[in-house]
Amino acid sequence: MKVGDQVFNIGGGMAHSLSILELLAYLEQLLDIQLRPRHLPPRASDQKIFVANNAKAIHLLKWAPQTSASKGIQQMVRWLRNEGVL
């Protein structure tokens, strides 16, 4: 099956979703830091919620997320440390 001209949403889907505040709390724990996010009024173009719908990728590519949000964040932090960013 050809899929070269297709567009796919790729993400964790609902099962692996988390809010920005959940992400910040996890990073605080993982990095042993305290973040001080500023809460600003929403902009007109802000989305209240976004979760990638993987249905098309699952159907056509037989692909589904294999990494949990926490595991993916840990891997990203490890990579950033290895690159000298953190």
N, C-alpha and C positions, 0 to 999 in steps of 0.2 A: 504494500500500500504506500502510495506517495503522500508525504506530509510536508515536503519542502516549502510549499507556499502557504502553509497554515500558520495561524497565530494561536499561541497557547498561553493561558494563565498558569503560571507555575508558582506554587507556594506551599505552605504547610497545610492549607485547608483548615476547616473549623477545628479539627481534632488537635492541631498544633498551634492554634492562634493564641495570642496574648496581647494585652493592651500595652500602651507605652508605659503606663505606671507600673504594670507588672514587670516589664522589661527592665525599667530603672531599678526596681526593688531587687530583681535577680542580679543585676550588675553590681549593686551595692554589696550584696552578700558575696558574690564571686570574687570581687576585687578588693573587698574589705575597705570600702570607701563610703563616704556619705555624699550623696548628690542633693542638690538644692534646686529642683526644677521650679521655674517660674510659670505660673498659670496665667496665660493671657487670654483675652476674649477670642473666640473662634473667628477665623476669617471667612468671608462669604464662600470661598471655594473649598474650605476644609471638609473632608469626609468624616462623618461621625464614626463610622465603622467600615472597615474593608477587610475582607477575607477572600483570598484567591479561590476561585471555583476551578478545581482540578478535573472536573468531569470529562472534559474533552481530551485532556492528556491521558487520563486513565483509560478512556475508551479507545483512542487511536494509537497511543504509544505504549499502552499497557504499563504506564508509569504511575507510581504513587509515592508520596513522601516516605522515606525510611528513617529519617532522623527527627527526634523530638526537638522541641524548641530549646529546652535546656541543654541538650547535647550539642546542638548547632551553635548556640551561644558560646559554650565552652570551647568548641573547636575554633570559632572565630577569635576568641580571646587568646588562645594558644598561638594561632597564626600571627596575630598582631604583636604578641610578645616576641615571637621568633623573628619578625621583621623589624623589631626595635621600635615599634610605634608605641607600645605600652611598656 
